[in-house]
Amino acid sequence: MGARISSLRDIAGRYDVILCDVWGVMHNGVKAFGAACEALVEARQNGAAVVMLTNAPRPAANVAVQMRGLGVPDAAYDRIVTSGDVTRALIADAARKVYFIGAERDLPLIEGLDVELSASDDAKTIVCAGLFDDTTETPEDYRYTLMGLAKRKVPFICANPDLVVERGDKLIPCAGAVAKLYEELGGETLIAGKPYPAIYRAALSVAKALKPGFQQARVLAVGDGMPTDVRGAQDFGLDLLYISGGIHSRAYMTGERTDEAKLAAFLKAEGATPAWWMPHLA
């Protein structure tokens, strides 16, 4: 299951580029994780390029504002690449009458694009950035509407492939969970964020401007989500630092104590082979 490390400093010298997940690694939606921020500040000071790689369904500039508000310092990273950034290209190529599913905070995803917001029964494209109210709703609340859209074969563009995310001590459903239901109903989904290759290609393109000539073998991905961070990094052939204290921690942790036998069994069952792991980035 890879080697446990106590600090990013233990392995940072092996890597020129760090692609780091945001939610669950750098903050929990309520506050920043100070040790994680300090670790990345130090890595940058020692020459690494740090690209935040997030399934947030909004453009990078909006994510930067959110992170700053939660206490993540600008010095912790060089650039941000979001699922929202790469998804905008999918929206631009789709039919313009859009049924938008998401909160008001997610509307920057479609700003500046040639789209017309539409009711579900008239839409030619679905764009999902999240739930209208992720504090009270679940994907099941959308089943009836999605059934009608799937029957009409309306393509579903998912701006955030995450199924759930931690907000404080709660698990909140994300757009990926709505996309999963749409697929179960027979609908077609289009997804560009993690774990799909488009977002990794975009991140490495950004990294090349920061560290010209780096080799992929010297790129480290950091994340906590099995279906997104882990699968994406492994499919793209990147070394992975798995943050075990994130959204899957209930499977093998009691408080801050990790049952390493349970963790090993969990990783094996998931087909996960991280090069390194630690409970929290530090």
Phi, psi and omega in degrees: 000015182084170183268139174283135175242158180260342182205146174303331179304331182298331186235355189301328181295344179279348191232141175263336184227135175239122174257107190247128172297160184253291186287121182101339178248313182263332178201169180246021181086351179241317180208157178286153172267109187302317182295323178295317179299315181297322181297319181284325174302315180295318180299319178293320179299332180268008170110355180282146170268130182246120177245120175285128185238106191229147175274016175302134185274030182231159177299158185304321183299322179291322178293322178300318179297316179298314182297319179299319180294332179273351177107008176279118184285149177302331182290353181277352184204162177264316183215166175234134172238125185244158172300326177301319179302309184284335180287331180302328178293323177295318180295319181298331182269356186265170174300142195279343180278105193249130166266112186262126176248117180162169179280166180301327181295343182269354185298335175303341178304324185251001180299134177084356178265153182277076179233156176237118179292137188221158171290159185299325185282355180240359188284151174251346179216142170254133171240119182243118176257347182165199176266158177300319178219095186283359176272341183235338186262162169229166177305330181300334178295344183256359188305311185298314179297316182293327178301315179295320179292318179296322179298325178275000179060041176280124180294144186246112177265119182259119184271349179216102183291349180302140175278315178218163175216151176277130170237103190065238180254016181246150173263124185249132179291146181241180183300327180301328178290326176290320178298320179299316178297320180298319177297319179298332179275002178095008181277160179266132178243147176237122187223135182240347181282187179301134016262018188278151190297331187304318184287330177288321176298319179296318181294318180289331175295318176296318182297326181297329177289334180272323183226076182303137174084004180293155177259145181300332178296344180252031175247130179246128173261139180236128179189171184237353186260122181299306186285349184243287184298311186288307181299318181297313180296316182294317180296331181271355177080031181258146169297143184236133166257111183272126177267101191284343182273016182270223191291344181259006189299334181296342182283341186208005180240143171241109188063237178260005181266127179262126171275102188293331176293317178293322178297315180299318180295320179297313181297319179297316180297328181273354184069027184264133181228065179296147175288328184216161173208157175199152182297318181218141179298129181206000000 
